[in-house]
Amino acid sequence: MRFMRMAAAAVAVLATVGGATAKDWSKVRIGTEGAYPPFNSLTADGQLVGFDIDIANALCEEMKVECEFVTQDWDGMIPALQAGKYDAIIASMSITEERKQKVDFTNKYYNTPPSIGVPKDTKLTGVTKEDLSGILLGAQSSTTHSNYAEAHFPDAELKLYPTADEYKLDLENGRIDAVIEDVVVLSDWLATDNGACCKVLSTLKSDPVINGEGAGIALRKGEDELKDKFNAAIEAILANGKYKEINDKYFSFDVYGG
């Protein structure tokens, strides 16, 4: 009997080796903000909706695990993960070098591209360096978009604005030829009365150095088994059409990005 107890204890010790590999992932708690439409938000009756939520549900279904969502203010998102409040963050969290010091990330599950917005009566037809040479291009200062314009459209005259509202007003009134902005932010504006003047000319290929790697699922350091499960599920829904189905529910372009 003593030998059996010792053997059982040894098995228990071995099961803990490798940390996350010994965990039961039949249920996964997912942290999200619920305040970042159209990616995640709360309805009037307190239901979580949005692209992040649909993607999370699709991934959990693919992994054959139960999803439980936990809402969390953005500032406390990573500390709450580290404290064990939930197991993963699916909240449009960009994969950055700074965050990688605190958490692990899966592969990206989307990478919102920058885009060029123009008046509907524009004569511009393309978004190459040559196409945009000599135009007056608006951007919000101290953003990845102004950095992108400086790097990729050096022959455009770049006009910087303190806020997005100011460049939108100038585009609406014909004082600039085009703007560079996140396509989701731009598309949301175009759907308003003020944005009816204008259109998205084209999305742009993301620059990994400037725009980062995209949004990924954040996990506690060392949860390699869960990370592998999520990565496999991301690949699966990209391949089987589920990702496109969710994408097309929210966007008229490929949000996965380059």
N, C-alpha and C positions, 0 to 999 in steps of 0.2 A: 504493500500500500504506500509505504514511504517512497519507494522507487517511482511509483506511478505519479505521486504528488510532485516529486522532483522533476519528472519528465514533463508533466503538465506545466510546471513553472518555467521549465526551459523553453517550451513551445511559446508560452506567453511572452517571455523575454525576446525570443526571436521575432515574434510578430510585431514587436514595437520597433525593431531595427528598421531604419529607413523612414520612420515617422509616418508620413502621409500614406505610405503603401499599405499600412495595417488598418486604415480607417474604413469604415463602412460608408460608402458614398451613395447609398440608396436614397438619401435625402440631402439636398444641397440648398443652403440658405444664401440668398442673393441680395446684396445691398444695392440700392439704387436711390436716386435723389427725388424723383417725382416732381421736378421743377424745371425741366429743360425740354420743352416741346420743340419739334415733334418727336424727339427721341425718348423722353420719358416725362410723364406728367400725371397728375391726379385729376380725375373727373370730379364733378360736384358731389357725387355720392361716395367719393373716396376710393375709386377703382384706379389702379395703375394701368396706364395705356401708353402706347408709343412704340417706336421702332425697337428700342432697346428691350422692351418688355416682350414683344413678339419674338425677337431673336432669342432671348433667354428661354422662353417657353419651347421654342423649336429645338434648341440645343439640349434642354433637359429631356424632351421627348426622344431625341436621337440617342441620348445616353441612357435612356430608360431609368431616369431618376425622378424623384418628386421635387418640384421647385417650391420654395417658400421665399416670398419677397419681404424684405425689410427696408423701410424708408429711412433715410439718414441725410441730415444736412451735409452739404458738400464739404465744408471745412473739416468735418469730423469723419469723412468717409474712410480714409486710410487708417487712422487710429482705431476706429471701430472694427475694421477688418482684423487688425493686429490683436485686438482685445478679444477676438472670437465671437463678436456679435453676429457675424455671418461668415460664409466661407469664400465668397467671391464678390467682386464688384462688377456689375454690368450697368454702367452709367455714363457712357460716352467719355470714358477717361482716356486721354491721350497718353500714348506710350512715350515717356520722356526719360532721359538719362537720370534726372534728379529723382523721379519716382522709382526707378529701377534700383536705387539704393535702399529703398524701404520695402518694396514688394516685388513679386514676380509677375510677369505678364504672359498671357497666351499670345499667339499670333493675332494680328489685327482682325477685327470682324467688320470694320468699315474704315474708310479714309475719305472724308468729305473733301472733294476737290475745290480749289479756288476756281473762280470763273470771271468772265468779262461781261459786264452789263452795259447796254447801249440804248439810246433812244430807238424807238421802233422805225423811224425814218432814216436811220444811219445808212451811210454808203459803205461802211466797213463790212467785209464779208469773211474775214479770217482773223486768227489770233496768233499768227507767227510774229517773230521779231520784226520782219519786214512789213507785215500788215499794219502793225501798230506804230511804226516809225513816224515821228513827227506829230502824233496826236497828243491832245491834252488828256492825261489819264489821272483820274482821282483815286485816292486810297486813304484809309485812316492811318494816321501816323503811329509808329512804334508797334506795328503789327507784322505778322508773317506775310500779309498781302503786300504791304509796302516794300518789305524786303524782297519778295518775289519779283515785284515790278522792277526794282533796281537791278536785280540779277539777270532777269530774262528779257526785259524790255528797255534796255539802256538808251535807245534812240527815241523813246517817248518822253514827253515833258511831264514829269510826275508832279502832281499837285497834292499836297498832304493836308489832311483835315483832322482837327481834334476829335471829332465824333463822326459816326456813320451818317447821322441825320443830316449833317452839313453837306457831305458830298452827294447824298441822294437829292437834296434840294437843288444843288447846282446841275446835276444830271437832268433832273426834271425840267429845269428852266433853260437848258441848252448852253450852259456856261462851260461845260466840259464835254469831251467827246465820248468818254467811256469811264467805267470804274472797274476796279478789281476787288472782289469780295468772295467770301465763302458762299458757295452756290445755294446752300440752304437758307442762309440769312438773306441773300439777294432774292431768292424765289419767294420767301415770305413777304418781302416788301412789294414785289411785283404783283402779288395777289391783292394788294390794297388799292384804294382809289388813287392815292398819290403815285403809286408805282405803275399805274396803267399806261404811263407814258412810254414805258421802256420794256426791254426783254433781255434774256440771257443770250448773248451771241454764241458763247461756247464755254464749256468747262475746260479747265487746263490740267495738264498732267502734273500731279503733285511732285514737288521736289523733296526727297527724303531729308536732305540736310536742313531745308527751310521749314517744311511743313511737318516734319516728324514721320513716325511710322504708322500713324493712324490710331484709332481707338482700339484698345484691347481689354481683355478681362483680367482684372487684378486679383492676385491670390497671395496668401501668406508665403513667405520664403520657405522653400523646401516642400511645398505641396505638389510634388512632381507628378504623382499619379492623377490628381485632379486636373492639372494643367494638360497632361497628355489626353485625358478624356475630352476636355473642351476643345483642344486643337483638332482631334479626330472628328468631333461633331461639327466643327466649323467647316472642315473640308467636306464632310458628308452633305451638309445642307447646301453648300455651294454646288456640289455635283448633282444632287437629285432634284434641283429646281425649287426647293423650299425657300432658299434665300431670295431668289428672284421674285417669288410670289410675295414675300414680305416687303422687299424693296419696292415693288411696283404699287403696293398699297399706299406708300408714303411719298415716293419720289418718281419723277419722270426721267431720271438718269440713273446710271450705275453708281450707287453710293459706296460700293466696295472700293472703287478707285484703283489707280495704278500702283 
